[in-house]
Amino acid sequence: MCVIAIIGAVAVSAIAENSNEKTQLTTITRTLDISPARITTYPDIDDTYVFTIDNAVYSGFRTDYSECEVQTINFYNQTGDLMTDPTDYVFVMDIASLTLENVYDLNTSTSNTTTVTYNYCANDYIGGWTKTILNVIPGLYVIALLMAIAFTIFWILKKEGIDIGI
């Protein structure tokens, strides 16, 4: 009996973890080389140069779920400071384009490496009503496991002749 409960607990943990991974957005941290946006009066920035964000809905990637659109993007300068949209950069969600502004925070460093973080849907992402059902399955599994354990306990007690008054 105890073995069944332990196996069930391990199985429900694995089921919940697997379904949780498939229904959560993936966070990407990407290094962005901004050297193509530099202009001849180094270290100034060409504010018309467009960077494209990978895995964005506009490109046809995961258009089946609206939550897969890149909604929020965090852009950090070369020293790791969080930049502000639209003061330091402009992100256009509809076309997933990122343009940098010619600002002091980007011009004070000779480094061309910055960081961009955003969420997107992985290839195995499950959304919509299927996501709701998938998230309910571990709870239903626990209820079934508890019912099986209770039934087994009552069956053993009855077999042993112990009356519990139910």
Buried (B, 14 or more C-beta within 10 A) or exposed (E): EEEEBEEBEEEBEEBBEEBEEBBBBBEBEEEBEBEEBBEEEEBBBBBEBBBEBEBBBBEEBBEEBEBBBBBEBBBBBBEEEEBEBEEBBBBEBEEBBBBBBBBEBBBEBEEBEBBBBBBBBBEEBBBEEEBEEBBEBBEEBBEEBEEBBEEEEEEEEEEEEEEEEE
